[in-house]
């Protein structure tokens, strides 16, 4: 009985995981908008934070959709647009300020 209880505590509910995904997605969007207003190293740092949050969103979306269709969820996670952007494209567009 105790082992069953411990398993429930360790495993987060899908609703909680969806809320965490939404928070990371919101932070990613806010940082993406903020990076347009600043320049230099601060822009690079903000862009990297946005990219890290988006990678977390990709991983969390995979985890959320895995029970529905594991292979399709994996393909979506691998080919997620923008998941592999590490800030160099924005830095190149800004002219390396």
Protein Blocks (a to p, Z undefined) as FASTA:
>chain_A
ZZmmmmmmmpccfklmmmmmmmmmmmmmmmmmmmmmpgcjllmmmmmmmmmmmmmmmmmm
mmmmmmmommlmmmmmmmoghklpghjmmmmmnooZZ
